[in-house]
Amino acid sequence: MKLVSKFLLFSAIVGLSFQSLAQEKPVPVNPNSVRPIDESSIHYKARLWRRMDLNEKINQPFFSVNNEISKFILEWVKAGVLTPYSNDSLVTKLTTDQFQENLKMEEQSEESALSDAEKAAGFGAEGATPTAASGTDDGWGGGAKPAGAPVKDAFEAKPASAAVSYYFPKELSILEIREDAVIDRRRSRLYFDIQSITLIIPASKTKAGFDKSVASFRYKDLYKLFRSNPNCIWYNSENETQHKNMADAFDLRMFQARIIKKGNVENKFLTDLYGGEKEGLMMSQLLEYKLLEMEHDLWEN
C-alpha cells in the first residue's frame, strides 16, 4: 500500500513538472501603451492608422493660437525631453539635427526649380552680372563686346538668399495616429490604445505636392508631457471655464480622425486597396461601424 502511495505521489509530481514546462511563457505587455491590457484578456485587436486634420473645426481646439500641439512638440524636441523617431514603428531614433533637417522649408525660388541641364543652357541666369572679360558674341544677336569694356552696375540683380527657413508650427497641421482597437473580453468594452503620433507637413505646403513626414513620437511620452504642462489645453470656445488638458481630450476622443489604413498583408492604404478616394472614405466609415457592432454584439446572449 505504501509503495502504491509513493508511486502515485511520484507520478503527480512528474505530471505537474511536465505541465509547468508545457505552459507558454507569459506575453509581456505593450511597452508603448498608456494603459496596457493583459494579452490573455484581449478578444480582438486591429491596428489602425488615422489622419487628423487640425484645421478642421472639430480639431481646432488642439490648434489654438500659441497653444498649438505642434508648437509644444517642436519645443520639447529642441529641449531634449521628447525623443523623435524616423517612423511610427518607433525603432530608429532621430537626432535633434536630423529632426531640424526634416523641418527645413524647401526652396521655392524659380532658379532652384531648374535642373542642372537647364542651368547649363543659360536658363535662370537673366539677372546675372556680365563679366568684363567677355569678348565673344552672346549668341542672341547682341554683338561681341570688346575686352576691357566697362560693365554696368547690376543694381537690379536679385541677391542670393543664403538664409535657411523652417516650417512654423501653424503650418504643421496634420497628425497621423497609429492605434490599436482592442476589445477586452473581461470588461466587454472596446478601447482605442494610441501607440504613436506622427507630425506631417501637408501636401499644400510642400514643393512636390505630397505629405511629408517630419517625425513620429511615442504617445506614451507625449501623454506624460501633456499632463506635466498646464498650458497644453484643449481650448473650449463654448465655455472657457471648461478647458481640458490635451491628454484628457485624447482619452475622451474629442477629435475627428478618419481611418486611412487598417493592418493588411500588403500594407496598403484604404484608397489603394479599394481604388479611389471615395471608396476609401466609404470603407473608413464601414470599419467604424463594424467596430461598434462588434462591441455591441459582446452583450448579446
TORGUSE-540834 format. One line per field, with one value per residue: residue number from 0; residue in one letter; x, y, z of N, C-alpha, C in turn. Coordinates in steps of 0.05 Angstrom, whole numbers, always signed. Layout:
BEGIN
num	c(NUM|...)
residu	c(A|...)
n_X	c(X|...)
n_Y	c(Y|...)
n_Z	c(Z|...)
ca_X	c(X|...)
ca_Y	c(Y|...)
ca_Z	c(Z|...)
c_X	c(X|...)
c_Y	c(Y|...)
c_Z	c(Z|...)
This chain:
BEGIN
num	c(0|1|2|3|4|5|6|7|8|9|10|11|12|13|14|15|16|17|18|19|20|21|22|23|24|25|26|27|28|29|30|31|32|33|34|35|36|37|38|39|40|41|42|43|44|45|46|47|48|49|50|51|52|53|54|55|56|57|58|59|60|61|62|63|64|65|66|67|68|69|70|71|72|73|74|75|76|77|78|79|80|81|82|83|84|85|86|87|88|89|90|91|92|93|94|95|96|97|98|99|100|101|102|103|104|105|106|107|108|109|110|111|112|113|114|115|116|117|118|119|120|121|122|123|124|125|126|127|128|129|130|131|132|133|134|135|136|137|138|139|140|141|142|143|144|145|146|147|148|149|150|151|152|153|154|155|156|157|158|159|160|161|162|163|164|165|166|167|168|169|170|171|172|173|174|175|176|177|178|179|180|181|182|183|184|185|186|187|188|189|190|191|192|193|194|195|196|197|198|199|200|201|202|203|204|205|206|207|208|209|210|211|212|213|214|215|216|217|218|219|220|221|222|223|224|225|226|227|228|229|230|231|232|233|234|235|236|237|238|239|240|241|242|243|244|245|246|247|248|249|250|251|252|253|254|255|256|257|258|259|260|261|262|263|264|265|266|267|268|269|270|271|272|273|274|275|276|277|278|279|280|281|282|283|284|285|286|287|288|289|290|291|292|293|294|295|296|297|298|299|300)
residu	c(M|K|L|V|S|K|F|L|L|F|S|A|I|V|G|L|S|F|Q|S|L|A|Q|E|K|P|V|P|V|N|P|N|S|V|R|P|I|D|E|S|S|I|H|Y|K|A|R|L|W|R|R|M|D|L|N|E|K|I|N|Q|P|F|F|S|V|N|N|E|I|S|K|F|I|L|E|W|V|K|A|G|V|L|T|P|Y|S|N|D|S|L|V|T|K|L|T|T|D|Q|F|Q|E|N|L|K|M|E|E|Q|S|E|E|S|A|L|S|D|A|E|K|A|A|G|F|G|A|E|G|A|T|P|T|A|A|S|G|T|D|D|G|W|G|G|G|A|K|P|A|G|A|P|V|K|D|A|F|E|A|K|P|A|S|A|A|V|S|Y|Y|F|P|K|E|L|S|I|L|E|I|R|E|D|A|V|I|D|R|R|R|S|R|L|Y|F|D|I|Q|S|I|T|L|I|I|P|A|S|K|T|K|A|G|F|D|K|S|V|A|S|F|R|Y|K|D|L|Y|K|L|F|R|S|N|P|N|C|I|W|Y|N|S|E|N|E|T|Q|H|K|N|M|A|D|A|F|D|L|R|M|F|Q|A|R|I|I|K|K|G|N|V|E|N|K|F|L|T|D|L|Y|G|G|E|K|E|G|L|M|M|S|Q|L|L|E|Y|K|L|L|E|M|E|H|D|L|W|E|N)
n_X	c(+17|+38|+77|+46|+23|+69|+84|+41|+45|+95|+83|+46|+78|+115|+79|+60|+107|+118|+73|+81|+126|+104|+71|+58|+102|+90|+61|+93|+70|+47|+97|+89|+39|-6|-44|-37|-66|-77|-52|-80|-131|-150|-196|-203|-164|-143|-100|-97|-93|-99|-119|-112|-135|-116|-138|-191|-256|-274|-227|-197|-192|-145|-108|-104|-87|-20|-21|-14|-13|+29|+67|+83|+105|+150|+180|+191|+223|+268|+285|+302|+272|+236|+234|+246|+226|+242|+200|+133|+141|+173|+226|+277|+314|+316|+365|+372|+391|+378|+323|+314|+331|+291|+252|+265|+248|+229|+265|+234|+244|+248|+295|+316|+282|+299|+332|+398|+416|+384|+402|+455|+446|+434|+386|+351|+391|+385|+389|+442|+507|+543|+608|+671|+710|+688|+689|+663|+609|+543|+507|+454|+447|+467|+517|+589|+626|+677|+740|+754|+715|+672|+632|+563|+530|+500|+449|+397|+399|+379|+394|+429|+397|+416|+395|+366|+303|+250|+194|+136|+101|+46|+39|+45|-1|-23|-35|-16|-44|-28|-58|-85|-144|-178|-214|-234|-244|-257|-279|-315|-312|-295|-233|-190|-125|-76|-15|+27|+43|+48|+80|+63|+77|+32|+9|-2|+36|+85|+136|+135|+83|+63|+46|+91|+129|+152|+170|+160|+128|+127|+65|+58|+100|+86|+38|+53|+80|+40|+8|+42|+46|+10|-5|-18|-72|-137|-176|-235|-281|-335|-345|-305|-288|-283|-237|-194|-142|-96|-84|-129|-167|-152|-161|-216|-232|-240|-237|-234|-215|-205|-203|-149|-119|-119|-89|-59|-39|-13|+2|-24|-58|-127|-149|-117|-126|-180|-186|-193|-209|-261|-282|-246|-259|-312|-303|-274|-313|-346|-313|-311|-364|-366|-332|-360|-406|-384|-370|-421|-445|-420|-451|-495|-538)
n_Y	c(-24|+23|+28|+37|+86|+119|+114|+138|+190|+204|+202|+243|+288|+287|+294|+346|+374|+367|+393|+445|+457|+454|+497|+561|+617|+677|+732|+793|+858|+912|+958|+1010|+1027|+1069|+1052|+991|+929|+864|+809|+761|+777|+800|+800|+815|+849|+903|+937|+1005|+1063|+1133|+1196|+1261|+1323|+1385|+1433|+1426|+1442|+1414|+1396|+1441|+1461|+1436|+1466|+1519|+1589|+1601|+1558|+1512|+1442|+1423|+1462|+1454|+1403|+1412|+1446|+1413|+1373|+1404|+1419|+1371|+1335|+1302|+1246|+1239|+1196|+1160|+1136|+1109|+1059|+1063|+1051|+1068|+1121|+1193|+1244|+1310|+1345|+1318|+1319|+1374|+1381|+1356|+1393|+1435|+1485|+1476|+1502|+1552|+1584|+1606|+1594|+1550|+1511|+1495|+1447|+1417|+1414|+1453|+1498|+1498|+1510|+1562|+1582|+1618|+1652|+1705|+1750|+1753|+1781|+1811|+1792|+1827|+1808|+1785|+1774|+1756|+1738|+1742|+1706|+1717|+1756|+1803|+1821|+1824|+1841|+1887|+1871|+1891|+1930|+1974|+1950|+1947|+1970|+1923|+1935|+1918|+1864|+1805|+1790|+1733|+1686|+1664|+1648|+1600|+1572|+1551|+1508|+1536|+1524|+1529|+1514|+1460|+1420|+1369|+1308|+1240|+1184|+1125|+1068|+1017|+981|+951|+898|+883|+825|+815|+861|+872|+913|+963|+989|+1043|+1043|+1086|+1087|+1115|+1181|+1218|+1273|+1314|+1349|+1383|+1368|+1414|+1450|+1433|+1427|+1385|+1369|+1328|+1296|+1305|+1271|+1290|+1271|+1216|+1201|+1171|+1159|+1151|+1179|+1231|+1236|+1238|+1287|+1322|+1319|+1341|+1394|+1451|+1487|+1460|+1457|+1436|+1476|+1504|+1537|+1547|+1546|+1575|+1563|+1510|+1487|+1435|+1389|+1367|+1312|+1291|+1304|+1271|+1221|+1223|+1222|+1269|+1288|+1287|+1239|+1206|+1138|+1115|+1072|+1002|+947|+903|+851|+870|+920|+968|+1030|+1048|+1075|+1056|+1001|+997|+1027|+1085|+1152|+1162|+1110|+1093|+1128|+1112|+1059|+1070|+1092|+1047|+1011|+1037|+1030|+974|+962|+985|+953|+903|+910|+919|+869|+836|+838|+810|+754)
n_Z	c(+0|+16|-23|-68|-56|-55|-108|-134|-114|-135|-190|-193|-182|-224|-267|-257|-263|-318|-338|-322|-353|-403|-406|-437|-443|-406|-441|-453|-432|-475|-487|-506|-492|-458|-420|-412|-434|-410|-447|-446|-439|-484|-533|-586|-634|-674|-717|-730|-772|-770|-797|-777|-785|-765|-778|-786|-761|-715|-694|-682|-628|-610|-635|-622|-621|-605|-572|-600|-614|-644|-636|-582|-587|-621|-588|-544|-567|-582|-532|-513|-485|-508|-550|-618|-673|-733|-760|-751|-729|-686|-675|-698|-676|-681|-686|-657|-696|-743|-739|-743|-795|-824|-817|-849|-895|-961|-1017|-1054|-1096|-1166|-1192|-1164|-1180|-1229|-1270|-1271|-1324|-1349|-1324|-1342|-1395|-1394|-1375|-1326|-1313|-1325|-1295|-1282|-1270|-1321|-1346|-1348|-1380|-1423|-1490|-1533|-1579|-1553|-1570|-1579|-1616|-1598|-1608|-1606|-1547|-1534|-1505|-1439|-1436|-1401|-1347|-1333|-1274|-1232|-1207|-1207|-1202|-1169|-1102|-1077|-1036|-974|-927|-882|-880|-837|-825|-795|-732|-740|-791|-792|-796|-796|-765|-758|-732|-700|-676|-633|-639|-589|-561|-499|-466|-413|-392|-431|-469|-519|-533|-551|-563|-566|-600|-627|-652|-710|-738|-791|-851|-890|-957|-986|-970|-987|-1038|-1074|-1072|-1040|-978|-924|-879|-815|-764|-718|-655|-590|-563|-509|-486|-501|-474|-420|-420|-436|-390|-352|-366|-357|-396|-441|-468|-488|-523|-503|-534|-527|-473|-431|-381|-380|-404|-425|-409|-459|-457|-431|-469|-512|-488|-481|-532|-562|-615|-687|-732|-789|-810|-846|-859|-847|-814|-859|-904|-948|-933|-949|-961|-950|-994|-1035|-1033|-1047|-1091|-1100|-1075|-1058|-1050|-1011|-969|-958|-941|-895|-861|-858|-830|-780|-764|-761|-718|-676|-678|-666|-612|-591|-600|-563|-518|-529|-519)
ca_X	c(+0|+57|+90|+26|+20|+93|+83|+21|+56|+116|+70|+34|+100|+125|+59|+60|+132|+114|+53|+93|+143|+88|+57|+71|+113|+72|+67|+97|+51|+57|+111|+80|+12|-10|-58|-35|-85|-64|-57|-100|-158|-156|-214|-200|-146|-137|-82|-110|-80|-119|-109|-125|-130|-120|-153|-220|-268|-276|-200|-184|-184|-118|-92|-110|-63|+1|-23|-15|+0|+54|+86|+93|+122|+176|+194|+201|+245|+291|+293|+314|+255|+219|+251|+233|+233|+241|+173|+115|+149|+186|+251|+300|+312|+327|+379|+359|+399|+362|+296|+314|+334|+265|+235|+273|+229|+241|+269|+212|+252|+246|+321|+320|+265|+311|+350|+426|+418|+372|+420|+478|+437|+432|+361|+352|+415|+379|+397|+470|+524|+562|+637|+685|+728|+673|+695|+650|+581|+527|+490|+427|+447|+475|+543|+611|+634|+706|+753|+760|+693|+660|+609|+542|+524|+477|+432|+371|+403|+369|+415|+425|+387|+430|+382|+351|+277|+238|+165|+124|+83|+19|+39|+45|-29|-33|-25|-24|-47|-28|-70|-97|-172|-177|-238|-227|-266|-265|-297|-334|-311|-277|-214|-171|-99|-58|+13|+45|+32|+68|+77|+65|+74|+11|+17|-4|+59|+109|+141|+127|+54|+56|+51|+119|+131|+174|+180|+140|+133|+112|+43|+63|+117|+70|+17|+65|+87|+15|+0|+60|+45|-17|-11|-27|-101|-157|-189|-264|-291|-362|-345|-276|-281|-281|-215|-185|-115|-96|-85|-157|-181|-147|-174|-245|-235|-253|-225|-243|-193|-216|-185|-137|-107|-121|-68|-64|-14|+1|+9|-34|-79|-154|-153|-103|-139|-207|-185|-202|-214|-289|-284|-231|-275|-335|-293|-267|-338|-355|-296|-320|-390|-361|-321|-382|-423|-371|-372|-449|-451|-410|-472|-517|-539)
ca_Y	c(+0|+46|+31|+48|+115|+132|+115|+158|+216|+209|+208|+270|+308|+287|+306|+375|+385|+368|+412|+472|+461|+457|+523|+582|+639|+700|+752|+819|+879|+930|+980|+1036|+1033|+1084|+1034|+965|+908|+838|+795|+740|+789|+812|+783|+823|+872|+912|+960|+1026|+1089|+1154|+1222|+1282|+1350|+1404|+1456|+1421|+1456|+1398|+1392|+1466|+1464|+1427|+1482|+1547|+1607|+1600|+1533|+1490|+1418|+1421|+1480|+1440|+1381|+1423|+1457|+1390|+1360|+1421|+1418|+1345|+1319|+1285|+1232|+1235|+1172|+1163|+1128|+1101|+1034|+1072|+1035|+1084|+1148|+1215|+1264|+1337|+1356|+1305|+1329|+1401|+1379|+1350|+1417|+1456|+1492|+1472|+1526|+1557|+1603|+1596|+1583|+1524|+1492|+1487|+1425|+1425|+1418|+1478|+1519|+1499|+1521|+1591|+1590|+1627|+1670|+1730|+1772|+1750|+1804|+1804|+1795|+1847|+1795|+1773|+1787|+1740|+1743|+1729|+1685|+1726|+1779|+1827|+1830|+1820|+1864|+1888|+1865|+1915|+1948|+1977|+1933|+1962|+1962|+1904|+1942|+1904|+1835|+1796|+1778|+1705|+1682|+1643|+1642|+1575|+1576|+1527|+1510|+1545|+1504|+1532|+1501|+1431|+1417|+1342|+1287|+1213|+1170|+1096|+1058|+990|+978|+927|+891|+870|+806|+816|+885|+874|+941|+970|+1010|+1052|+1046|+1101|+1079|+1136|+1204|+1227|+1301|+1314|+1374|+1377|+1370|+1442|+1465|+1422|+1433|+1362|+1365|+1305|+1299|+1299|+1264|+1302|+1251|+1202|+1203|+1153|+1173|+1149|+1202|+1256|+1236|+1248|+1315|+1337|+1320|+1358|+1422|+1462|+1503|+1442|+1457|+1434|+1502|+1503|+1564|+1549|+1552|+1578|+1552|+1481|+1478|+1409|+1381|+1351|+1284|+1284|+1306|+1246|+1199|+1225|+1221|+1294|+1296|+1272|+1229|+1183|+1115|+1115|+1045|+980|+928|+884|+837|+887|+945|+989|+1048|+1041|+1085|+1038|+975|+997|+1040|+1112|+1167|+1158|+1083|+1092|+1141|+1095|+1036|+1081|+1093|+1020|+1000|+1048|+1017|+946|+961|+990|+930|+881|+916|+915|+840|+823|+839|+794|+727)
ca_Z	c(+0|+17|-49|-86|-49|-64|-137|-142|-108|-155|-216|-192|-183|-252|-284|-252|-275|-347|-343|-320|-375|-427|-407|-453|-427|-407|-462|-440|-440|-495|-474|-516|-484|-433|-402|-425|-427|-410|-472|-443|-437|-510|-550|-614|-637|-701|-719|-747|-777|-774|-806|-762|-796|-744|-788|-785|-738|-691|-684|-677|-600|-607|-652|-616|-625|-585|-557|-620|-605|-659|-623|-559|-596|-630|-564|-527|-581|-580|-504|-507|-467|-525|-570|-645|-687|-762|-770|-729|-717|-661|-672|-704|-664|-696|-671|-659|-722|-764|-736|-754|-824|-835|-815|-867|-916|-988|-1032|-1072|-1117|-1193|-1201|-1152|-1193|-1254|-1269|-1278|-1353|-1355|-1315|-1361|-1420|-1390|-1363|-1298|-1309|-1338|-1278|-1275|-1277|-1343|-1339|-1364|-1398|-1444|-1515|-1554|-1583|-1532|-1582|-1583|-1634|-1583|-1617|-1587|-1531|-1534|-1479|-1423|-1436|-1374|-1341|-1320|-1247|-1231|-1184|-1208|-1198|-1143|-1085|-1070|-1008|-960|-902|-881|-868|-826|-823|-770|-720|-751|-818|-788|-788|-800|-747|-764|-707|-702|-652|-633|-629|-573|-546|-474|-460|-385|-387|-454|-479|-540|-525|-572|-550|-584|-598|-636|-667|-730|-746|-820|-866|-910|-985|-996|-961|-998|-1066|-1090|-1072|-1025|-949|-916|-850|-800|-744|-702|-626|-574|-549|-480|-478|-505|-454|-396|-423|-434|-362|-336|-375|-355|-420|-462|-464|-509|-519|-504|-541|-518|-444|-426|-355|-384|-420|-416|-417|-484|-450|-426|-494|-528|-474|-486|-562|-570|-641|-710|-748|-804|-814|-872|-864|-828|-818|-880|-913|-969|-920|-966|-951|-959|-1021|-1054|-1033|-1058|-1117|-1102|-1051|-1049|-1039|-986|-948|-951|-925|-869|-846|-853|-809|-755|-756|-754|-692|-657|-679|-651|-584|-584|-601|-539|-497|-538|-508)
c_X	c(+17|+70|+72|+24|+45|+93|+64|+32|+78|+104|+58|+55|+111|+105|+58|+84|+129|+94|+64|+112|+128|+74|+72|+81|+93|+81|+71|+77|+64|+71|+103|+52|+11|-24|-58|-56|-72|-72|-78|-128|-167|-172|-209|-181|-141|-120|-94|-91|-101|-105|-125|-116|-137|-135|-183|-231|-268|-248|-185|-177|-156|-98|-97|-84|-45|-1|-26|-1|+27|+75|+99|+112|+150|+192|+206|+224|+271|+302|+305|+297|+236|+236|+235|+243|+229|+214|+158|+121|+164|+211|+276|+296|+326|+343|+365|+366|+382|+333|+294|+316|+307|+246|+243|+253|+242|+243|+247|+219|+251|+272|+325|+304|+277|+330|+378|+429|+406|+389|+444|+471|+432|+405|+364|+375|+410|+389|+426|+486|+543|+591|+651|+703|+714|+678|+683|+621|+564|+508|+462|+426|+455|+502|+564|+618|+665|+716|+759|+738|+681|+635|+588|+538|+499|+460|+406|+374|+393|+391|+408|+417|+401|+417|+366|+325|+266|+208|+156|+105|+55|+17|+38|+18|-40|-19|-35|-22|-46|-38|-80|-126|-173|-203|-229|-250|-275|-284|-317|-335|-290|-259|-196|-145|-79|-29|+33|+30|+54|+60|+82|+61|+54|+21|+16|+20|+86|+111|+131|+97|+45|+60|+79|+120|+156|+186|+155|+148|+116|+90|+46|+80|+102|+50|+29|+71|+62|+6|+16|+59|+17|-25|-21|-57|-116|-176|-219|-275|-320|-364|-316|-268|-277|-260|-205|-156|-116|-96|-113|-173|-177|-161|-204|-252|-249|-239|-238|-219|-202|-194|-175|-124|-114|-100|-76|-38|+1|+9|+0|-55|-106|-159|-139|-116|-165|-209|-198|-208|-242|-293|-269|-246|-299|-326|-284|-291|-348|-339|-305|-346|-385|-350|-343|-401|-411|-373|-401|-455|-440|-431|-496|-515|-533)
c_Y	c(+25|+50|+44|+78|+130|+135|+137|+186|+224|+217|+236|+292|+310|+300|+336|+388|+388|+390|+441|+478|+466|+483|+544|+604|+662|+721|+779|+839|+898|+954|+1008|+1044|+1049|+1067|+1006|+945|+881|+822|+773|+751|+800|+792|+790|+848|+878|+937|+980|+1050|+1110|+1180|+1244|+1309|+1371|+1429|+1451|+1433|+1440|+1393|+1418|+1472|+1454|+1446|+1512|+1563|+1606|+1575|+1509|+1465|+1414|+1439|+1467|+1418|+1391|+1433|+1434|+1376|+1377|+1422|+1392|+1328|+1300|+1273|+1229|+1209|+1176|+1155|+1117|+1073|+1039|+1055|+1053|+1113|+1168|+1233|+1291|+1349|+1344|+1315|+1357|+1401|+1373|+1373|+1439|+1460|+1489|+1498|+1529|+1576|+1590|+1582|+1555|+1503|+1482|+1464|+1435|+1430|+1445|+1501|+1522|+1512|+1552|+1600|+1597|+1645|+1697|+1754|+1771|+1774|+1796|+1808|+1813|+1833|+1782|+1788|+1772|+1748|+1729|+1709|+1693|+1752|+1805|+1837|+1825|+1845|+1864|+1883|+1891|+1935|+1950|+1961|+1950|+1951|+1945|+1910|+1926|+1874|+1827|+1783|+1749|+1703|+1659|+1634|+1616|+1580|+1549|+1531|+1519|+1524|+1505|+1518|+1470|+1422|+1389|+1324|+1260|+1196|+1140|+1085|+1030|+992|+951|+923|+874|+851|+807|+839|+889|+902|+943|+993|+1017|+1059|+1059|+1093|+1101|+1158|+1214|+1255|+1303|+1342|+1368|+1382|+1398|+1459|+1455|+1427|+1410|+1357|+1340|+1311|+1291|+1294|+1277|+1282|+1239|+1203|+1182|+1168|+1172|+1171|+1228|+1258|+1247|+1278|+1332|+1341|+1340|+1387|+1433|+1479|+1486|+1438|+1451|+1457|+1499|+1531|+1568|+1556|+1552|+1569|+1521|+1473|+1451|+1405|+1364|+1321|+1275|+1284|+1282|+1223|+1199|+1225|+1246|+1305|+1278|+1264|+1204|+1162|+1116|+1088|+1027|+960|+907|+873|+853|+914|+969|+1005|+1039|+1051|+1068|+1011|+975|+1016|+1067|+1125|+1162|+1130|+1080|+1105|+1125|+1071|+1045|+1082|+1065|+1006|+1011|+1034|+988|+944|+966|+966|+906|+886|+911|+885|+825|+821|+821|+766|+706)
c_Z	c(+0|-9|-69|-81|-59|-94|-147|-137|-128|-182|-216|-195|-211|-271|-281|-265|-305|-355|-342|-343|-401|-429|-423|-434|-428|-427|-448|-450|-460|-482|-483|-508|-458|-412|-415|-415|-429|-435|-470|-442|-464|-527|-580|-614|-666|-700|-739|-749|-783|-782|-792|-773|-775|-752|-789|-759|-713|-678|-676|-648|-594|-621|-647|-617|-600|-567|-577|-609|-619|-647|-599|-566|-605|-607|-548|-541|-579|-552|-496|-489|-482|-547|-596|-657|-717|-773|-746|-719|-690|-655|-675|-694|-683|-677|-674|-686|-745|-763|-748|-785|-837|-834|-834|-889|-943|-1002|-1053|-1095|-1145|-1201|-1190|-1166|-1220|-1250|-1276|-1308|-1362|-1347|-1333|-1387|-1418|-1379|-1334|-1293|-1322|-1321|-1270|-1285|-1299|-1335|-1358|-1385|-1422|-1470|-1539|-1557|-1562|-1543|-1587|-1599|-1620|-1592|-1596|-1572|-1530|-1505|-1465|-1423|-1408|-1371|-1326|-1291|-1246|-1207|-1183|-1204|-1170|-1127|-1079|-1041|-996|-934|-904|-867|-859|-824|-795|-758|-732|-778|-816|-778|-791|-779|-758|-739|-713|-675|-655|-623|-616|-559|-522|-466|-431|-379|-410|-465|-501|-531|-549|-558|-569|-578|-605|-651|-685|-738|-776|-831|-888|-938|-996|-989|-972|-1028|-1084|-1091|-1057|-995|-943|-886|-838|-781|-730|-673|-612|-560|-519|-470|-480|-482|-427|-397|-424|-405|-346|-343|-375|-379|-443|-460|-490|-505|-524|-509|-533|-488|-435|-398|-357|-403|-408|-424|-442|-479|-445|-452|-512|-514|-480|-515|-572|-595|-662|-727|-763|-808|-843|-879|-841|-834|-839|-891|-933|-958|-938|-952|-963|-988|-1042|-1056|-1048|-1082|-1119|-1075|-1040|-1037|-1013|-963|-939|-934|-898|-851|-839|-831|-781|-745|-748|-726|-671|-655|-663|-621|-574|-582|-577|-517|-505|-525|-529)
